[in-house]
């Protein structure tokens, strides 16, 4: 008995992904996209999520609007305004964006600013052999070679 089901869909081709992205940008719903490209709704949703996280698919709003990339200047306005206590609505009006997008952007930027500084990549000298190595954690003081000995 095979571990893989015979009903498994074939791998996504570049053509399938291009059609998926185009349909998403056109504002089509997941069920409509799924029917057009012959995939399940779950497969469409999952693939779009994967493509979005890789920065490849920026969907148009379902209301017919377009997605605008955030500029560095807008990011600074959001951080400064919300840190100063100005409301999301005022910032949204100033930047021509929705309240929801301002809140989401602020949370994203705040999370990036508060990233754990202990996880910063740096070059360290191994405490055992003295060789330089790339460390991704503040408590990592042994290179891979010396660390595998212990």
Secondary structure in CASP SS format (residue, H / E / C, confidence):
PFRMAT SS
TARGET T0000
AUTHOR 0000-0000-0000
METHOD secondary structure of the structure
MODEL  1
X C 1.00
X C 1.00
X C 1.00
X C 1.00
X C 1.00
X C 1.00
X C 1.00
X C 1.00
X C 1.00
X C 1.00
X C 1.00
X C 1.00
X C 1.00
X H 1.00
X H 1.00
X H 1.00
X H 1.00
X H 1.00
X H 1.00
X H 1.00
X H 1.00
X H 1.00
X H 1.00
X H 1.00
X H 1.00
X C 1.00
X C 1.00
X C 1.00
X C 1.00
X H 1.00
X H 1.00
X H 1.00
X H 1.00
X H 1.00
X H 1.00
X H 1.00
X H 1.00
X C 1.00
X C 1.00
X C 1.00
X H 1.00
X H 1.00
X H 1.00
X H 1.00
X H 1.00
X H 1.00
X H 1.00
X H 1.00
X H 1.00
X H 1.00
X H 1.00
X H 1.00
X H 1.00
X C 1.00
X C 1.00
X C 1.00
X C 1.00
X C 1.00
X C 1.00
X C 1.00
X C 1.00
X C 1.00
X C 1.00
X C 1.00
X C 1.00
X C 1.00
X C 1.00
X C 1.00
X C 1.00
X C 1.00
X C 1.00
X H 1.00
X H 1.00
X H 1.00
X H 1.00
X H 1.00
X H 1.00
X H 1.00
X H 1.00
X H 1.00
X H 1.00
X H 1.00
X H 1.00
X C 1.00
X C 1.00
X C 1.00
X C 1.00
X H 1.00
X H 1.00
X H 1.00
X H 1.00
X H 1.00
X H 1.00
X H 1.00
X H 1.00
X C 1.00
X C 1.00
X C 1.00
X H 1.00
X H 1.00
X H 1.00
X H 1.00
X H 1.00
X H 1.00
X H 1.00
X H 1.00
X H 1.00
X H 1.00
X H 1.00
X H 1.00
X H 1.00
X H 1.00
X H 1.00
X C 1.00
X C 1.00
X C 1.00
X H 1.00
X H 1.00
X H 1.00
X C 1.00
X C 1.00
X E 1.00
X E 1.00
X E 1.00
X E 1.00
X C 1.00
X C 1.00
X C 1.00
X C 1.00
X C 1.00
X C 1.00
X E 1.00
X E 1.00
X E 1.00
X E 1.00
X C 1.00
X C 1.00
X C 1.00
X C 1.00
X C 1.00
X C 1.00
X C 1.00
X C 1.00
X H 1.00
X H 1.00
X H 1.00
X H 1.00
X H 1.00
X H 1.00
X C 1.00
END
